């Protein structure tokens, strides 16, 4: 059975423009990557965890922001990723100050084969993008999520 991730796509309206909030993965492997590297805040669903609860938890862990109140979610469906993983995403209207993002940390051996462990933020920054920018910045497997949001919003 494929792994399941859940994510929350925050969006806001600026006049007639709808912007989405995406995050850039942290750590040295992603430091020089930009276009095609950004993502919806998301993570693996724990055993016995509801997918929407996971999406809300991951949003908080990766950004430091609380998701908007429950009951306002727009289910954008399940999207198969190139890895085979299933990604279930909900959209919520809200706002946050991207400059105040505060992510949880992860550990990895760095530099490779050094035997030393270093800690890095899971997400090193977040940013608001309009539709065209978002489709350029987001990972290819998540482009259908962005397109679905804009279809739903008209």
C-alpha positions in Angstrom: 0.0 0.0 0.0 1.5 3.4 -1.0 2.4 5.9 1.7 -0.1 8.7 2.3 0.8 12.3 3.0 -1.6 15.1 3.9 -1.2 18.8 3.3 -2.8 22.2 3.7 -2.7 24.8 1.0 -3.3 28.3 2.4 -4.7 30.9 0.0 -5.6 34.5 0.2 -7.2 37.1 -2.0 -5.4 40.3 -3.0 -8.1 42.2 -5.0 -8.8 40.0 -8.0 -5.7 37.9 -7.5 -5.6 34.6 -5.5 -2.2 33.8 -4.0 -1.1 30.5 -2.4 1.4 30.0 0.4 4.1 27.5 -0.5 7.2 26.4 1.5 10.8 25.7 0.4 12.4 22.6 1.9 15.3 23.2 4.2 18.7 21.6 4.5 21.8 21.6 2.3 20.4 19.4 -0.5 17.7 22.0 -1.3 19.7 25.2 -0.7 20.4 26.0 -4.4 17.1 24.7 -5.8 14.2 27.0 -6.5 11.9 26.5 -9.4 10.2 23.1 -9.0 11.4 22.7 -5.4 8.6 24.4 -3.4 5.7 22.5 -1.8 2.4 22.6 -0.1 3.1 22.1 3.7 2.6 18.4 4.1 3.8 15.2 5.8 3.2 11.5 6.3 0.0 10.4 8.0 0.7 8.5 11.2 -1.0 5.2 11.8 -4.6 5.8 13.1 -4.4 9.5 12.4 -7.1 11.2 10.3 -5.7 12.8 7.2 -7.1 16.3 7.8 -5.7 16.2 11.3 -2.3 15.3 9.9 -2.6 18.2 7.3 -3.3 20.7 10.1 -0.5 19.2 12.3 2.1 19.3 9.5 1.1 22.9 8.6 1.8 24.0 12.2 5.0 22.0 12.5 6.5 23.2 9.2 5.4 26.8 9.4 4.8 27.6 13.1 1.4 29.0 12.1 -2.0 27.8 13.3 -4.3 26.7 10.4 -7.6 28.6 10.1 -10.5 27.2 12.1 -11.9 23.8 11.2 -15.0 23.6 9.0 -13.7 26.0 6.3 -11.6 23.4 4.4 -11.9 22.8 0.7 -11.0 19.2 -0.2 -8.8 19.3 -3.2 -8.6 15.5 -3.5 -5.9 12.9 -3.6 -3.1 13.3 -6.0 -0.6 10.5 -6.9 3.0 11.7 -6.7 5.8 10.6 -9.0 7.2 8.6 -6.0 3.9 6.6 -5.9 2.9 8.3 -2.6 -0.7 9.6 -2.3 -1.0 13.3 -1.3 -4.4 14.4 0.1 -4.6 18.2 0.2 -7.2 20.6 1.6 -7.2 24.4 0.9 -8.1 27.0 3.4 -8.5 30.7 3.1 -6.3 32.6 5.5 -3.2 34.8 5.8 0.2 34.7 7.5 3.4 36.7 7.5 5.8 34.6 5.6 8.8 36.4 7.3 7.7 34.9 10.7 7.8 31.3 9.5 9.3 29.0 12.2 9.9 25.3 11.2 10.6 22.2 13.1 14.1 20.7 12.7 15.4 17.4 11.3 18.8 15.7 11.6 21.0 14.2 8.9 24.6 13.2 8.4 26.3 16.3 7.0 28.6 16.5 5.2 28.0 13.1 3.6 30.0 10.2 4.9 31.5 12.5 7.6 30.0 10.7 10.5 28.8 14.0 11.9 25.1 14.9 12.4 23.7 18.3 11.8 20.2 19.8 12.4 18.4 21.8 9.7 14.9 23.3 9.5 12.4 21.1 7.6 11.3 24.3 5.8 13.7 27.2 5.4 11.2 29.8 4.1 7.6 30.3 2.9 6.3 32.7 0.3 3.0 33.9 -1.3 2.7 33.3 -5.1 0.1 34.1 -7.7 -1.1 31.3 -10.0 1.7 31.6 -12.6 4.5 31.9 -10.1 3.1 29.0 -8.0 3.0 26.7 -11.0 6.7 27.5 -11.7 7.9 27.2 -8.1 5.9 24.1 -7.0 7.2 20.5 -7.5 5.9 19.0 -10.7 3.8 16.4 -8.9 1.9 19.1 -7.0 1.0 21.3 -10.0 -2.4 19.5 -10.2 -3.1 20.6 -6.7 -2.6 24.2 -7.6 -4.6 23.9 -10.7 -7.5 22.2 -8.8 -7.6 25.1 -6.3 -7.9 27.7 -9.0 -10.6 25.6 -10.8 -12.6 25.4 -7.6 -12.4 29.1 -6.9 -13.4 29.9 -10.5 
